[in-house]
Amino acid sequence: MALTKDKKQTLCALFHDLGTPAFSHVVDFMFNDPTNQASSEKKISTIIQNSDEIMSYLKSDGIRPEEVDDPMQYSIVDCYKR
């Protein structure tokens, strides 16, 4: 949290690659989406909501999944996309 001082932004930054396979966003080139890299980020919400552990932590912190599953909502995560 040191960089943002905001737990939601920090978690979103940590979660933003959940839907990305190994080797980061290289797969986005296969999906013809190297600039926006949105094709691999579609699964973030599903992965978060299907994880009992993540959901438990979010609930204990009073954070809704939709507050941390969209990298586009925080410029610290995807500032180059704005």
N, C-alpha and C positions, 0 to 999 in steps of 0.2 A: 504493500500500500504506500510505500514511501514516495513513489513517483507521482501518483495521482492524489494521494490522501483521501481516496474515495474507494470504498470496498467494492462497489458495483462496477466501476470502471476497471479496477484491478482484476476482478474475477472475469469480466468480459474479455480482457486482454489475455488472460490465461486460457480461457475456453475457446478463443477464436479459431484455433486449429484443431479442435476436437474432430471435425468431420474430414480432416485432411489426412490422407494416408502417409506412409513414410516418405521421406524426402520432401517434406513441406509442400509447397504449392506447385511442384513440378507437374503434378497430375492435371492442373488447370490448363496446361498447354495441350494435353490430350483432349480436353473438353472444349478447346478453342476459346478459352476464357483467361488468358494470362494477365490481362490488365485488371479486370474487376475481381477475379478470383472468387466469384460468388458461387460457382458451381459446387465447390467443395465445402462451402460454408452452410449449405442448406440443411445439413444433418445436425447442426449444433443443438438446436432446440430438442430434437428427438433424443439425442444422446443424453442431454441433461435430464430430461423428463423420465427417461428410462433407467436412470441411475438412482437407486434408493439412497445411496450414500450422499451423492451431491445434493439431491432434493432435501435430505435431512439437514445437511449443513446450511443450505439456503433458508430453509424454514426456521432454523434456530437463530439465524441472523435477520429474519424478517424481510428476506429478499425474494421477490417473485422471479421465476425462471425467465420471463420475458424482459426482465431488467438487465439480464446478463447474457442473453443468447443472440443478440444482434450487434455485431461489431460496428455497423454503420452508425449506431446511435452515439458513439463516443469517438471524438476526433483523435484521442490518444491512441486508439487501437488502429483505426483505418484512416488517418488524416490524408493519405495520398489519394483516397477515393473521392474526396469531397470536391 
